[in-house]
Amino acid sequence: MTPFGERVRQLRRERGLLLKDMAAHLGVSSAYLSALERGERGKPTWTLIQGVLQYFNIIWDEADELARLADVSDPRVKIDTASCDPRATLLANRLAREIRSLSPGELDAILKVLDRAQERGRRMMPLADAAQDSVQSSSAPG
């Protein structure tokens, strides 16, 4: 199951809605929607995401969160480690081989490490933007 599929199934069940009715509203087959919920289909299209948001009448932060979940819900990920540290290639290959044997706790621990790295990157981004702005303004004709 993907994060997007899990959330869609949860929303549908919380509201007591049938898969076949939702599929008809979205213009897809029940089999496709079921496969999407189970993570057997790739990342949903933007049009389908918009249809799901409209079907559940989801707006603002919850809509952003569902779109973010869709973005990280490709069950067949390809990782390009060219020009990375060799350990990144090792990590990607080991993860691909061993992900099915990781416990929920181990998955949570890995996700926490990635969350910290993402947050560190977000904090560094404004600094990089400010440095770029400074370089551009100092090289502009005066």
N, C-alpha and C positions, 0 to 999 in steps of 0.2 A: 504494500500500500504506500502511496506517496503522501506527502503532507497535504497537498491540495485535495486529493481523493478522500483522505481521512476527514478533512474539514467539511467537504461537501456532503459526505455521508452523514456526518454528525449533524449538520444543519438540517438536512432533509428529515432525519429521524426525530430530531427535537421538535420539528414542526408537524410531525405525523404525515408527511407527504410521501406519495408512492413514487418509486423510481420510474415507472412507465408514464406517469403524468408529467413528471419533470422532463423526461426525455422528449415527450411530445411537444412540450412548450419550447424546448431548445432546438427542436427540429433534428434530433439525432435518434438513433435506435436505442432501445432499452439495453441491448447487449453492449453497445458502445459506452453508454453512460456507466453501466455496471463495471466494465473493464477499466474505465477511467477512475472510478472510485477504488478499485482494487489495485491500481498502479500497473495495470497491464497495457496501458496506452501511454504514449509520450506526453510531453508537456502540452496542455490545452492551448488552443488558439486564442488570440485576443478577443475575437468575436464570441467564442464560447464563454470565456471568462465574463465578458460583459453581459451575456445572456444569463449566467448564473447569478451575477450581482442583481440584475433586474428581477429575476425569478424570486429571489429571497428578499428583495427590497433592501439591499445592503448599501450603505453609503459611508462616506468619510473614512475614518480610521479602519473600520472593519473591512471596507472595500480595498483599501491599500494593503491590508494584511493578507486578504485572500489573493490579491494579485501577486504579492510577494511570494506566497506559498506556491502559486502556480509557476512562478519563475524558477523555483528551486525543486521542481517536481518531475524532472526528467529522469525516468528510472534507468536509463542507459547513458551514463555520463562518459564523456571522453575528456581526459585531462592532458593538456599539452605542457610537458615539463621541459621542452627545449629551452635552452639558455637559463635553466634553473640550476641550483645546487644539485649535485648528483644524489644527495639524500632525498630531495623532493621526488625524483624519479623512483627511488627505492620506496618511499612512502606511498606514492600513487599505486605502484604495482603490488605492494604488500596489501594495501587496503582493498584493492580490487579482488585479490585472492582470498582474503581472510574476513571480509566484512560480514559474511553470513554467520561466522562463528563468534562474533562479538556479542557480549551480553548487553542488555539495556543500560546497565551502569557504565560499562566501558564506552558505549556509544555516547552517553551523556557526557562522560569525561572528555572525549575527543571533541564533541561539539562545544564544550566550554572553552577549550583551548582555542578553537577556531573563532568563537565569539570574542575572546580577548584580542586576538590578532585583528579581527575586523574593527573592533572599537579603537585599537591603537592606530590603525590605518585612517579611520575617520578623524581622530584627533590630529594626525599628522597632515591631513589634507588641507586644512585652513592655513597651516604654516607654509606648506608648499605653494599654495595660491598667493599668499602674501609675498613670498619671496619672488615669485614670478611677476607679480604686479610691480614690485620694487625695481626689478631688472628692466621691465618694459618702460616704466616712467623715467628711469635714469638714462635710458638710451633714446628717449623721444627728443626731437629737436626742441630747443627752448627758446 
